[in-house]
């Protein structure tokens, strides 16, 4: 793979005294990784809890809104929101792409002692976030109804028109109000780049709690249904973003987001875009892959339900690892920029050990207690003409199929720990092309073709094994390239310092 190197710089020394980010150079790695990662892990676990609670509020709806002609208002409301999830995932992916790109670049520049470049990158990231929001506003009323019509059919809903209209309403409001989620993700990642993990944790907690409280008020109290769900979501996102922004202005941070006197420079757009592109594509591809998997699983009675249940439960295993990466990535980026190879390696190894520990625990949980995990999603309401015995039998089949899927898919957890850490490591050393190729190959090159093949050979039971096969194949192909990129980039960085092209801290 081609080496992707950053621009050579020759800057005058900058004053790093008392910068918050200095701890990434000086603090003991174990303590540093704990203080950087724990807030992110806590906030992401809260976010996982919200995802399940939000679903319970919608499926628990019992009142009949005016004009509703179906038989299952709760299920139709949940379906309306579920169908638009791939589109909302793309909006979130935009924020993640900008945030990850800014995070890695800012941390690297602070590590090099170049605070001026870090500041300009932060301002550029804010402009990129606003630009993406304006794009979402422009698309909101164009794509929402066509998207819903494309994925709703009579088998999905007892009131097809209700699902289309409510789903389109949800998506329109989400996209118009997406400045909150895009700005929150961007600002939080920039704060993390400076070593500030406390504020991003607070914003996630405030956003999730606000969302849950307003769900109860709007959906249950005001009986606004899907409208209440999206209003709660957007207001929660705005609350989180507001705290992020106030943090930048209320107390001086290592970088500034004030646009006063700002002049756009395309090299900063390019750097953030280049580094963040793999993260955007990886998250955006999740929505594409979900749609493709759902198309295959629609042939089986419980296929889509099982996959949806899996994604909700597995987030409690994967979110701690993603939170760990939010703490590890700025540390690795900073120490790559500072040419502190040993600290970089120590961070990578410790992060890997922790990630493996979490994934081993998750694997045991899914292997030993899959029935209990799947039982969370059993139906408790009798449909028209259904007896309790028939409902119990349907639930038994659902739990049996779900338990089988949970055991099969969880084989992928341990190799996934390696993949996630390697992808983040490649981003931290400025190898976005390698990171992008690895991200894409896991899903497009290995996961989807394997799912299609296994579906044709072994039907639904075979599909679930595409996940572990894709993870293992991706690692076998890309680990040698990752090792090559790592060695090449650190040789390049050492040469920069040897030739005095990067300011070192005395």
C-alpha positions as CSV (number, residue, x, y, z in Angstrom):
1,X,0.0,0.0,0.0
2,X,1.2,3.5,-0.7
3,X,2.4,5.5,2.3
4,X,0.3,8.5,3.1
5,X,2.4,11.2,4.6
6,X,1.5,14.5,6.0
7,X,2.8,17.8,4.8
8,X,6.4,18.7,6.0
9,X,6.4,21.6,8.3
10,X,9.1,23.8,9.7
11,X,7.5,25.9,12.4
12,X,8.9,28.2,15.1
13,X,8.6,26.9,18.7
14,X,5.3,27.4,20.3
15,X,4.5,27.8,24.0
16,X,3.2,24.5,25.3
17,X,3.4,25.4,28.9
18,X,0.4,24.2,30.9
19,X,-1.4,22.9,27.9
20,X,-3.9,20.2,28.9
21,X,-2.7,18.0,26.1
22,X,0.8,17.9,27.7
23,X,-0.4,14.9,29.8
24,X,-0.4,12.8,26.7
25,X,3.4,13.2,26.7
26,X,4.1,12.9,30.4
27,X,1.4,11.0,32.3
28,X,1.9,7.2,32.9
29,X,0.3,5.3,30.0
30,X,-2.0,3.2,32.2
31,X,-3.4,6.1,34.1
32,X,-3.6,8.2,31.0
33,X,-5.5,5.6,29.0
34,X,-7.9,5.1,32.0
35,X,-8.6,8.9,32.4
36,X,-9.0,9.4,28.7
37,X,-11.2,6.3,28.0
38,X,-13.4,5.8,31.1
39,X,-15.5,8.9,30.5
40,X,-16.1,7.9,26.9
41,X,-16.9,4.3,27.9
42,X,-19.5,5.5,30.4
43,X,-21.2,7.9,28.0
44,X,-21.4,5.3,25.3
45,X,-22.9,2.7,27.6
46,X,-25.5,5.2,28.6
47,X,-26.2,5.8,24.9
48,X,-26.6,2.0,24.4
49,X,-29.1,2.0,27.2
50,X,-31.0,4.8,25.6
51,X,-31.3,2.9,22.3
52,X,-33.2,0.1,24.1
53,X,-35.3,2.4,26.3
54,X,-36.3,4.5,23.2
55,X,-37.6,1.3,21.5
56,X,-39.6,0.3,24.6
57,X,-41.4,3.6,24.7
58,X,-42.5,3.3,21.0
59,X,-43.5,-0.4,21.1
60,X,-45.4,0.3,24.4
61,X,-47.7,2.8,22.8
62,X,-51.4,1.9,23.4
63,X,-53.4,5.0,22.4
64,X,-54.9,5.4,19.0
65,X,-53.9,8.7,17.1
66,X,-56.4,10.4,14.9
67,X,-56.6,8.8,11.5
68,X,-54.7,5.6,12.4
69,X,-56.3,2.6,10.6
70,X,-54.0,-0.2,11.7
71,X,-54.1,-2.9,14.5
72,X,-50.7,-2.4,16.2
73,X,-49.9,1.2,16.8
74,X,-46.8,0.5,18.9
75,X,-45.3,-1.9,16.3
76,X,-46.1,0.4,13.4
77,X,-44.5,3.4,15.2
78,X,-41.4,1.3,16.0
79,X,-41.3,0.2,12.3
80,X,-41.5,3.8,11.1
81,X,-38.5,4.8,13.2
82,X,-36.6,1.6,12.4
83,X,-36.8,2.0,8.7
84,X,-35.3,5.4,8.7
85,X,-32.3,4.4,10.9
86,X,-29.9,3.8,8.0
87,X,-30.5,7.4,6.9
88,X,-29.9,8.7,10.4
89,X,-26.8,6.6,10.6
90,X,-25.4,8.4,7.5
91,X,-26.0,11.8,9.2
92,X,-24.1,10.6,12.3
93,X,-21.4,9.2,10.0
94,X,-20.8,12.7,8.7
95,X,-20.2,14.0,12.2
96,X,-17.9,11.1,13.0
97,X,-15.9,11.6,9.9
98,X,-15.3,15.3,10.6
99,X,-14.7,14.6,14.3
100,X,-12.2,11.7,13.8
101,X,-10.3,13.7,11.1
102,X,-10.0,16.7,13.4
103,X,-9.2,14.6,16.4
104,X,-6.2,12.8,14.9
105,X,-4.9,15.9,13.1
106,X,-5.2,18.3,16.1
107,X,-3.6,15.7,18.5
108,X,-0.7,15.2,16.1
109,X,-0.1,18.9,15.7
110,X,-0.2,19.4,19.5
111,X,2.3,16.6,19.8
112,X,4.6,18.3,17.3
113,X,4.3,21.6,19.2
114,X,2.4,23.3,16.4
115,X,-0.6,24.9,18.2
116,X,-1.2,27.3,15.3
117,X,-2.0,24.5,12.9
118,X,-4.1,22.8,15.5
119,X,-6.2,25.9,16.0
120,X,-6.8,26.4,12.3
121,X,-7.8,22.8,11.9
122,X,-10.4,23.2,14.8
123,X,-11.9,26.2,13.1
124,X,-12.0,24.4,9.8
125,X,-13.8,21.4,11.4
126,X,-16.5,23.8,12.7
127,X,-17.0,25.2,9.2
128,X,-17.2,21.6,7.8
129,X,-19.8,20.7,10.4
130,X,-22.0,23.7,9.5
131,X,-21.6,22.9,5.8
132,X,-22.7,19.3,6.3
133,X,-25.8,20.4,8.2
134,X,-26.8,22.8,5.4
135,X,-26.6,19.9,3.0
136,X,-28.8,17.8,5.3
137,X,-31.4,20.6,5.4
138,X,-31.4,20.8,1.6
139,X,-31.9,17.1,1.3
140,X,-34.5,16.6,4.1
141,X,-37.6,17.2,2.1
142,X,-36.3,15.6,-1.0
143,X,-35.3,12.1,0.2
144,X,-37.6,11.4,3.2
145,X,-40.8,10.2,1.6
146,X,-39.2,8.4,-1.4
147,X,-36.9,6.5,1.0
148,X,-39.9,5.4,3.1
149,X,-41.9,4.3,0.1
150,X,-39.0,2.2,-1.1
151,X,-38.8,0.2,2.0
152,X,-42.3,-0.2,3.3
153,X,-44.7,-2.9,2.1
154,X,-47.9,-4.4,3.3
155,X,-46.1,-7.1,5.2
156,X,-44.2,-4.6,7.3
157,X,-47.2,-2.7,8.7
158,X,-50.8,-3.0,9.6
159,X,-51.2,0.7,8.4
160,X,-48.8,1.2,5.6
161,X,-49.6,4.9,5.0
162,X,-49.1,5.7,8.7
163,X,-45.7,4.1,8.7
164,X,-44.7,6.1,5.5
165,X,-45.9,9.4,6.8
166,X,-44.5,9.0,10.3
167,X,-41.2,7.7,9.1
168,X,-40.9,10.6,6.7
169,X,-41.8,13.1,9.4
170,X,-39.2,11.6,11.7
171,X,-36.5,11.8,9.0
172,X,-37.3,15.3,7.9
173,X,-37.1,16.7,11.5
174,X,-34.0,14.7,12.2
175,X,-32.1,16.0,9.1
176,X,-33.3,19.7,9.6
177,X,-32.2,19.5,13.3
178,X,-29.0,17.6,12.6
179,X,-26.8,20.6,13.5
180,X,-27.0,19.3,17.1
181,X,-25.7,15.8,16.5
182,X,-23.0,16.9,13.9
183,X,-21.7,19.7,16.1
184,X,-21.8,17.6,19.2
185,X,-19.7,14.8,17.7
186,X,-17.3,17.3,16.1
187,X,-16.7,19.4,19.2
188,X,-16.5,16.4,21.5
189,X,-13.8,14.7,19.4
190,X,-11.8,18.0,19.3
191,X,-11.9,18.3,23.0
192,X,-10.8,14.7,23.3
193,X,-7.8,15.5,21.0
194,X,-6.6,18.0,23.7
195,X,-7.0,15.4,26.5
196,X,-10.3,16.7,27.8
197,X,-12.5,13.7,28.2
198,X,-14.7,15.0,31.0
199,X,-16.8,17.5,28.9
200,X,-17.6,14.9,26.2
201,X,-18.8,12.5,28.9
202,X,-21.0,15.1,30.4
203,X,-22.5,16.1,27.0
204,X,-23.3,12.4,26.2
205,X,-24.9,11.9,29.6
206,X,-26.9,15.1,29.4
207,X,-28.0,14.3,25.8
208,X,-29.1,10.8,26.7
209,X,-30.9,11.6,29.9
210,X,-32.7,14.6,28.2
211,X,-33.8,12.2,25.5
212,X,-35.1,9.6,27.8
213,X,-37.0,12.1,30.0
214,X,-38.5,13.8,27.0
215,X,-39.5,10.5,25.5
216,X,-41.5,9.8,28.6
217,X,-43.0,13.3,28.6
218,X,-43.8,13.5,24.8
219,X,-44.6,9.9,24.0
220,X,-46.4,8.8,27.2
221,X,-47.5,12.1,28.7
222,X,-48.4,14.2,25.6
223,X,-49.2,11.2,23.4
224,X,-47.3,12.6,20.5
225,X,-46.0,9.2,19.3
226,X,-43.3,9.3,16.6
227,X,-43.3,13.1,16.7
228,X,-42.5,13.0,20.4
229,X,-39.7,10.5,19.8
230,X,-37.9,12.7,17.2
231,X,-38.5,15.9,19.2
232,X,-36.9,14.3,22.2
233,X,-34.0,13.0,20.1
234,X,-33.2,16.4,18.5
235,X,-33.6,18.4,21.7
236,X,-31.2,16.0,23.5
237,X,-28.7,16.4,20.7
238,X,-29.0,20.2,20.8
239,X,-28.5,20.1,24.6
240,X,-25.3,18.1,24.2
241,X,-23.9,20.4,21.5
242,X,-24.7,23.5,23.5
243,X,-22.5,22.2,26.4
244,X,-19.6,21.4,24.0
245,X,-19.7,24.9,22.5
246,X,-20.0,26.6,25.9
247,X,-17.0,24.6,27.1
248,X,-14.8,26.1,24.4
249,X,-15.8,29.7,25.3
250,X,-16.3,29.5,29.0
251,X,-12.8,28.1,29.7
252,X,-9.8,28.4,27.5
253,X,-9.0,25.2,25.7
254,X,-5.8,24.1,23.9
255,X,-7.5,25.0,20.6
256,X,-10.1,27.6,19.7
257,X,-13.2,27.3,17.6
258,X,-13.9,31.0,17.4
259,X,-14.4,32.0,13.7
260,X,-13.4,35.6,14.3
261,X,-10.9,36.5,11.6
262,X,-11.1,33.0,10.2
263,X,-9.9,32.5,6.6
264,X,-10.5,29.1,5.0
265,X,-7.4,27.2,3.8
266,X,-8.1,24.2,1.6
267,X,-5.2,22.2,3.1
268,X,-6.9,21.9,6.4
269,X,-10.2,20.8,4.8
270,X,-8.2,18.2,2.8
271,X,-6.3,16.9,5.9
272,X,-9.4,16.5,8.0
273,X,-11.3,15.0,5.1
274,X,-8.5,12.5,4.3
275,X,-8.1,11.3,7.8
276,X,-11.8,11.2,8.6
277,X,-13.0,9.6,5.3
278,X,-12.4,6.0,6.5
279,X,-14.4,6.7,9.7
280,X,-17.2,8.2,7.7
281,X,-17.3,5.3,5.2
282,X,-17.1,2.7,7.9
283,X,-20.1,4.1,9.7
284,X,-22.0,4.9,6.5
285,X,-21.4,1.4,5.3
286,X,-23.0,0.0,8.4
287,X,-26.3,1.4,7.1
288,X,-25.7,0.0,3.6
289,X,-24.8,-3.4,5.0
290,X,-27.9,-3.4,7.3
291,X,-30.1,-2.7,4.3
292,X,-28.5,-5.6,2.3
293,X,-28.7,-8.0,5.2
294,X,-32.4,-7.1,5.8
295,X,-33.2,-7.8,2.2
296,X,-31.8,-11.3,2.6
297,X,-33.4,-11.9,6.0
298,X,-36.8,-10.8,4.9
299,X,-37.2,-14.3,3.5
300,X,-37.3,-15.7,7.0
301,X,-40.0,-15.0,9.6
302,X,-37.8,-13.9,12.4
303,X,-34.7,-12.9,10.5
304,X,-34.9,-9.1,10.7
305,X,-36.1,-9.2,14.2
306,X,-33.2,-11.4,15.3
307,X,-30.7,-9.1,13.6
308,X,-32.2,-6.0,15.1
309,X,-32.2,-7.6,18.6
310,X,-28.5,-8.6,18.1
311,X,-27.4,-5.0,17.2
312,X,-29.2,-3.6,20.3
313,X,-27.6,-6.1,22.7
314,X,-24.2,-6.2,21.2
315,X,-23.8,-2.5,21.6
316,X,-23.2,-3.1,25.3
317,X,-20.1,-5.2,24.3
318,X,-18.8,-3.0,21.4
319,X,-19.5,0.4,22.9
320,X,-16.8,0.0,25.7
321,X,-14.3,-0.9,23.0
322,X,-15.3,2.1,20.9
323,X,-15.1,4.3,24.0
324,X,-11.6,2.9,24.6
325,X,-10.6,3.8,21.1
326,X,-11.9,7.4,21.7
327,X,-9.3,7.6,24.5
328,X,-6.5,5.7,22.8
329,X,-6.6,7.4,19.4
330,X,-5.6,11.0,20.5
331,X,-2.9,9.5,22.7
332,X,-1.4,7.5,19.8
333,X,-1.8,10.5,17.4
334,X,-0.1,12.9,19.9
335,X,2.8,10.5,20.5
336,X,3.2,9.8,16.8
337,X,3.4,13.6,16.2
338,X,5.9,13.8,19.1
339,X,7.9,10.8,17.8
340,X,7.4,9.1,21.1
341,X,7.4,5.6,19.7
342,X,7.6,3.7,23.0
343,X,4.6,5.6,24.4
344,X,2.7,4.9,21.2
345,X,3.5,1.2,21.4
346,X,2.6,1.0,25.1
347,X,-0.8,2.7,24.4
348,X,-1.5,0.3,21.5
349,X,-0.6,-2.8,23.5
350,X,-2.6,-1.8,26.6
351,X,-5.6,-0.8,24.5
352,X,-5.4,-4.2,22.8
353,X,-5.3,-6.1,26.1
354,X,-8.3,-4.2,27.4
355,X,-10.2,-4.6,24.2
356,X,-9.5,-8.4,24.1
357,X,-10.6,-8.7,27.8
358,X,-13.9,-6.9,27.0
359,X,-14.5,-9.1,23.9
360,X,-13.7,-12.3,25.7
361,X,-16.3,-11.4,28.4
362,X,-18.8,-10.5,25.6
363,X,-18.2,-13.8,23.8
364,X,-18.8,-15.8,27.0
365,X,-21.9,-13.8,27.7
366,X,-23.3,-14.5,24.2
367,X,-22.3,-18.1,24.3
368,X,-23.6,-19.0,27.7
369,X,-26.7,-16.8,28.0
370,X,-28.0,-16.2,24.5
371,X,-31.6,-17.4,25.4
372,X,-31.8,-14.8,28.2
373,X,-30.5,-12.1,26.0
374,X,-33.0,-12.8,23.2
375,X,-35.8,-13.2,25.7
376,X,-35.7,-9.4,26.2
377,X,-37.4,-9.0,22.8
378,X,-40.2,-11.5,23.3
379,X,-43.7,-10.3,22.4
380,X,-46.2,-10.0,25.3
381,X,-49.3,-8.9,23.4
382,X,-51.8,-11.2,21.8
383,X,-52.6,-10.5,18.1
384,X,-56.1,-10.8,16.7
385,X,-57.4,-14.3,17.1
386,X,-54.1,-15.6,18.7
387,X,-54.2,-17.8,21.8
388,X,-51.7,-17.6,24.6
389,X,-50.4,-21.1,23.6
390,X,-49.7,-19.9,20.1
391,X,-47.9,-16.7,21.4
392,X,-45.8,-18.8,23.7
393,X,-44.8,-21.1,20.8
394,X,-43.9,-18.1,18.6
395,X,-41.8,-16.7,21.4
396,X,-40.0,-20.1,21.8
397,X,-39.2,-20.1,18.1
398,X,-37.9,-16.5,18.2
399,X,-35.7,-17.2,21.2
400,X,-34.3,-20.4,19.7
401,X,-33.4,-18.7,16.4
402,X,-32.0,-15.7,18.2
403,X,-29.9,-17.8,20.5
404,X,-28.4,-19.6,17.6
405,X,-27.6,-16.4,15.8
406,X,-26.1,-14.8,19.0
407,X,-23.7,-17.8,19.4
408,X,-22.7,-17.8,15.8
409,X,-22.1,-14.0,15.4
410,X,-20.2,-13.7,18.8
411,X,-17.4,-15.9,17.4
412,X,-16.4,-12.6,15.6
413,X,-16.0,-10.6,18.8
414,X,-12.3,-11.4,19.6
415,X,-11.0,-10.9,16.0
416,X,-13.1,-7.7,15.9
417,X,-11.1,-6.3,18.8
418,X,-7.9,-6.6,16.6
419,X,-9.7,-5.0,13.6
420,X,-11.1,-2.0,15.5
421,X,-7.7,-1.2,17.1
422,X,-5.7,-1.6,13.9
423,X,-8.1,0.7,12.0
424,X,-7.8,3.4,14.7
425,X,-4.0,2.9,14.8
426,X,-3.7,3.5,11.1
427,X,-5.8,6.7,11.4
428,X,-3.5,7.9,14.2
429,X,-0.3,7.5,12.1
430,X,-1.9,9.3,9.1
431,X,-2.6,6.2,6.9
432,X,-6.2,6.9,6.0
433,X,-6.1,4.9,2.7
434,X,-5.0,1.7,4.5
435,X,-7.6,2.3,7.2
436,X,-10.3,2.9,4.6
437,X,-9.4,-0.3,2.6
438,X,-9.5,-2.4,5.8
439,X,-12.8,-0.9,6.8
440,X,-14.3,-1.5,3.4
441,X,-13.0,-5.0,3.0
442,X,-14.5,-6.1,6.3
443,X,-18.0,-5.3,5.0
444,X,-18.0,-5.2,1.2
445,X,-15.2,-7.6,0.2
446,X,-15.8,-10.2,2.9
447,X,-19.0,-9.8,4.9
448,X,-21.7,-9.3,2.1
449,X,-20.3,-11.9,-0.4
450,X,-19.9,-14.4,2.4
451,X,-23.5,-13.8,3.6
452,X,-24.8,-14.3,0.1
453,X,-22.9,-17.5,-0.3
454,X,-23.8,-18.9,3.1
455,X,-27.5,-18.0,2.6
456,X,-27.5,-20.0,-0.7
457,X,-25.9,-23.0,1.0
458,X,-27.4,-23.1,4.5
459,X,-30.2,-20.4,4.5
460,X,-30.7,-18.4,7.7
461,X,-28.5,-20.5,10.0
462,X,-25.6,-20.0,7.6
463,X,-26.0,-16.2,7.2
464,X,-24.9,-15.5,10.8
465,X,-21.4,-17.1,10.3
466,X,-20.5,-14.4,7.7
467,X,-19.5,-12.1,10.6
468,X,-16.7,-14.2,12.1
469,X,-15.5,-15.3,8.7
470,X,-15.3,-11.7,7.5
471,X,-13.4,-10.6,10.6
472,X,-10.8,-13.4,10.3
473,X,-10.3,-12.9,6.6
474,X,-9.8,-9.2,6.9
475,X,-7.2,-9.6,9.6
476,X,-5.3,-12.2,7.6
477,X,-5.2,-9.9,4.6
478,X,-4.4,-6.6,6.2
479,X,-2.3,-7.2,9.3
480,X,0.9,-7.4,7.2
481,X,0.1,-4.2,5.4
482,X,-0.7,-2.5,8.7
483,X,2.7,-3.5,10.1
484,X,4.4,-2.2,7.0
485,X,2.6,1.2,7.3
486,X,3.4,1.4,11.0
487,X,7.2,0.9,10.4
488,X,7.3,3.2,7.3
489,X,5.4,6.1,9.0
490,X,7.6,6.1,12.1
491,X,10.7,6.0,9.9
492,X,9.3,9.1,8.2
493,X,8.6,10.8,11.5
494,X,12.0,10.1,12.8
495,X,13.5,11.5,9.6
496,X,11.5,14.7,10.1
497,X,12.8,15.2,13.6
498,X,16.4,14.3,12.5
499,X,16.2,17.0,9.8
500,X,14.6,19.5,12.2
501,X,11.5,19.8,10.1
502,X,9.3,19.4,13.2
503,X,9.7,21.4,16.4
504,X,10.5,19.3,19.4
505,X,9.8,20.2,22.9
506,X,12.9,21.0,24.8
